[in-house]
């Protein structure tokens, strides 16, 4: 389903892990080159008991747990919930990533995601990467509808790795989706849809076959 060079676009630290963490671990295990770009560490919304830059440290731990190399992690510093005011700058950053990394497959949020940052990221990514494979990952609390056109079958080890990676986000532990029960139930539900144990679902925005 995917090529050899994958770029994960995560509007905020943890979005990509939530949407496709088990698949990331699978791709890394297959020897694919995986890049991760996060565009906000959400300093403005970090709980007061944590340092403002906590998510920068947590995303480094989480991506390392998935097997992503430190040099393949890119962090940008846009303020949370302001992406729509910085469309051109974000597009410029995406184009720079495209020219530098030359990925053949992109994973991004859904174009219909109701979070303003997620939606802006998806729209600008479509402009920047329209000549490659593009898949949208699932964030159910923000998706009023989601076309499950593609599934990536994942293993028990992939599932464990996703749960472990997201456990690194201590500052996000209060979120209703930040727990093993939810993460496994979503993997199991998508697996049942295709008669497998575990899977992650994706929208197909563009898929190119050579």
BELVENHU-V22965 format. One record per residue. PHI is phi in radians with two decimals (none if undefined). OMEGA is omega in radians with two decimals (NA if undefined). D_FIRST is the distance of its C-alpha to the first C-alpha in Angstrom with 1 decimal. Layout:
[[PHI | OMEGA | D_FIRST] [PHI | OMEGA | D_FIRST]]
This chain:
[[none | -3.07 | 0.0] [-2.13 | 3.12 | 3.8] [-1.51 | -3.06 | 7.0] [-1.69 | -3.13 | 10.2] [-2.17 | -2.99 | 12.1] [-1.97 | 3.05 | 11.3] [-2.03 | 3.09 | 14.1] [-1.68 | 3.11 | 14.9] [-1.84 | -3.08 | 17.6] [-2.09 | -3.13 | 20.0] [-0.89 | 3.09 | 23.1] [-2.10 | 3.04 | 25.1] [-0.96 | 3.11 | 24.9] [1.71 | -3.11 | 23.1] [-1.07 | -3.09 | 21.0] [-1.16 | 3.10 | 17.7] [-1.11 | 3.11 | 18.7] [-1.12 | -3.06 | 19.6] [-1.38 | -3.06 | 16.5] [-2.66 | -3.09 | 13.9] [-1.02 | -3.14 | 16.1] [-1.19 | 3.10 | 15.0] [-1.16 | 3.10 | 11.4] [-1.00 | -3.13 | 13.0] [-1.06 | 3.11 | 15.1] [-1.10 | -3.12 | 12.5] [-1.09 | 3.11 | 10.8] [-1.06 | 3.12 | 14.4] [-1.10 | 3.11 | 15.3] [-1.45 | 3.12 | 12.8] [1.53 | 3.10 | 14.6] [-1.31 | 3.06 | 12.3] [-1.50 | -3.07 | 14.6] [-2.06 | 3.06 | 14.6] [-1.92 | -3.12 | 17.0] [-2.31 | 3.09 | 18.5] [-2.14 | 3.07 | 20.9] [-1.90 | -3.00 | 23.2] [-1.84 | 3.08 | 25.6] [-2.71 | 3.02 | 28.4] [-1.68 | 2.97 | 30.0] [0.92 | -3.10 | 31.8] [-1.04 | -3.09 | 35.2] [-1.24 | -3.09 | 37.0] [-2.00 | 3.09 | 35.8] [-1.23 | 3.14 | 36.1] [-1.06 | -3.01 | 38.7] [-1.09 | -3.13 | 42.1] [-1.37 | 3.14 | 42.2] [-1.98 | 3.02 | 39.4] [-1.07 | -3.08 | 39.5] [-1.06 | -3.10 | 38.1] [-1.68 | -3.06 | 35.6] [-0.99 | -3.07 | 34.4] [-1.21 | 3.05 | 30.8] [-1.13 | 3.11 | 30.6] [-1.23 | -3.10 | 31.5] [-1.19 | -3.14 | 29.4] [-1.18 | 3.08 | 26.1] [-1.13 | 3.12 | 26.9] [-1.20 | -3.09 | 27.4] [-1.16 | -3.13 | 24.4] [-1.20 | 3.07 | 21.9] [-1.10 | 3.12 | 23.8] [-1.12 | 3.10 | 23.4] [-1.51 | 3.12 | 19.6] [1.66 | 3.11 | 20.0] [-1.34 | -3.11 | 19.6] [-1.20 | 3.13 | 22.3] [-0.94 | -3.14 | 25.2] [-1.23 | -3.14 | 24.9] [-1.71 | 3.11 | 21.4] [-1.80 | -3.14 | 22.8] [-2.12 | -3.10 | 24.2] [-2.10 | 3.08 | 26.6] [-1.93 | -2.94 | 28.2] [-2.15 | 3.06 | 31.3] [-1.48 | 3.11 | 31.2] [-1.23 | -3.13 | 33.3] [-1.08 | 3.11 | 31.7] [1.13 | 3.09 | 32.0] [-2.23 | -3.03 | 32.9] [-1.02 | -3.10 | 29.7] [-1.15 | 3.08 | 30.8] [-1.52 | -3.04 | 33.9] [-2.25 | -3.05 | 31.9] [-0.99 | -3.06 | 29.3] [-1.16 | 3.12 | 30.2] [-1.11 | 3.11 | 30.4] [-1.14 | 3.09 | 26.9] [-1.06 | 3.12 | 25.6] [-1.07 | 3.10 | 27.4] [-1.12 | 3.12 | 25.9] [-1.13 | 3.11 | 22.3] [-1.12 | 3.09 | 23.2] [-1.08 | 3.07 | 24.8] [-1.09 | 3.12 | 21.6] [-1.04 | -3.08 | 19.7] [-1.26 | -3.11 | 22.4] [-1.39 | -3.01 | 22.9] [-1.62 | -3.09 | 19.4] [0.90 | 3.13 | 17.6] [-1.27 | 3.07 | 14.1] [-1.79 | -3.12 | 11.2] [-2.42 | -3.13 | 9.2] [-2.06 | 2.94 | 11.5] [-2.02 | -3.04 | 11.8] [-2.51 | 3.04 | 15.1] [-1.16 | 3.13 | 17.5] [-1.25 | 3.10 | 17.7] [-1.10 | -3.14 | 19.8] [-1.79 | 3.09 | 22.2] [-1.03 | -3.06 | 22.7] [-1.48 | 3.03 | 26.5] [-1.33 | -3.01 | 27.0] [-1.07 | 3.12 | 28.3] [-1.21 | -3.14 | 26.7] [-1.09 | -3.12 | 23.2] [-1.13 | 3.11 | 23.7] [-1.08 | 3.12 | 25.1] [-1.04 | -3.13 | 22.3] [-1.10 | -3.11 | 19.6] [-1.14 | -3.13 | 21.9] [-1.27 | 3.09 | 22.6] [-1.14 | 3.10 | 19.1] [-1.08 | 3.09 | 18.2] [-1.16 | -3.04 | 21.2] [-1.29 | -2.98 | 20.3] [-2.08 | -3.02 | 16.7] [-1.15 | -3.14 | 16.7] [-1.74 | 3.12 | 15.8] [-2.25 | 3.06 | 12.3] [-1.33 | -3.13 | 9.0] [-2.31 | 3.07 | 10.5] [-2.18 | 3.07 | 9.8] [-1.82 | 3.10 | 13.0] [-1.58 | -2.95 | 13.8] [-1.74 | 2.98 | 16.6] [-2.25 | -2.88 | 20.3] [-0.96 | -3.11 | 22.2] [-1.22 | 3.11 | 25.6] [-1.97 | -3.07 | 24.8] [-1.87 | 3.07 | 22.7] [-1.26 | 3.00 | 25.1] [-2.57 | -3.08 | 22.3] [-2.69 | -3.09 | 18.6] [-1.54 | -3.07 | 16.4] [-1.38 | -3.06 | 14.1] [-1.51 | -3.11 | 11.7] [-2.34 | 3.13 | 8.5] [-2.29 | 3.00 | 9.1] [-1.93 | 3.11 | 8.2] [-1.26 | -3.13 | 11.0] [-2.23 | -3.06 | 13.3] [-1.70 | 3.04 | 16.6] [-1.04 | 3.12 | 20.1] [-1.14 | 3.07 | 20.2] [-1.10 | 3.13 | 17.2] [-1.10 | 3.12 | 19.2] [-1.05 | -3.11 | 22.4] [-1.16 | 3.09 | 21.0] [-1.09 | 3.14 | 19.9] [-1.06 | -3.14 | 23.4] [-1.11 | -3.13 | 25.1] [-1.06 | -3.11 | 23.5] [-1.26 | 3.08 | 24.6] [-1.20 | 3.11 | 28.0] [-1.23 | -3.13 | 28.7] [-1.51 | -3.14 | 29.2] [-1.06 | -3.11 | 32.8] [-1.24 | -3.12 | 33.7] [-1.92 | -3.05 | 31.2] [-1.10 | 3.14 | 32.3] [-1.38 | -3.12 | 34.2] [-1.21 | -3.09 | 31.3] [-1.13 | -3.14 | 30.8] [-1.66 | -3.05 | 27.1] [-1.62 | 3.12 | 27.7] [-2.65 | -3.06 | 28.4] [-1.10 | -3.12 | 26.9] [-1.03 | -3.14 | 27.8] [-1.16 | -3.07 | 25.8] [-1.04 | 3.14 | 22.7] [-1.24 | -3.13 | 22.7] [-1.14 | 3.10 | 23.6] [-1.19 | 3.08 | 20.6] [-1.06 | -3.12 | 18.2] [-1.20 | -3.14 | 20.3] [-1.04 | -3.13 | 20.4] [-1.18 | 3.06 | 16.7] [-1.14 | 3.13 | 16.7] [-1.04 | -3.13 | 19.6] [-1.05 | -3.10 | 17.9] [-2.11 | 3.10 | 15.6] [1.03 | 3.06 | 18.3] [-2.27 | 3.13 | 17.0] [-1.26 | -3.11 | 18.9] [-2.33 | 3.05 | 16.7] [-2.79 | 2.94 | 13.6] [-2.05 | -3.06 | 12.7] [-1.86 | -3.11 | 12.1] [-2.47 | 2.91 | 10.8] [-1.48 | 3.06 | 12.1] [-1.64 | 3.10 | 10.1] [-1.51 | 3.07 | 12.6] [-2.73 | 3.10 | 11.2] [-2.37 | -3.06 | 8.3] [-2.01 | 3.11 | 9.6] [-1.94 | 3.14 | 9.4] [-1.47 | NA | 12.1]]
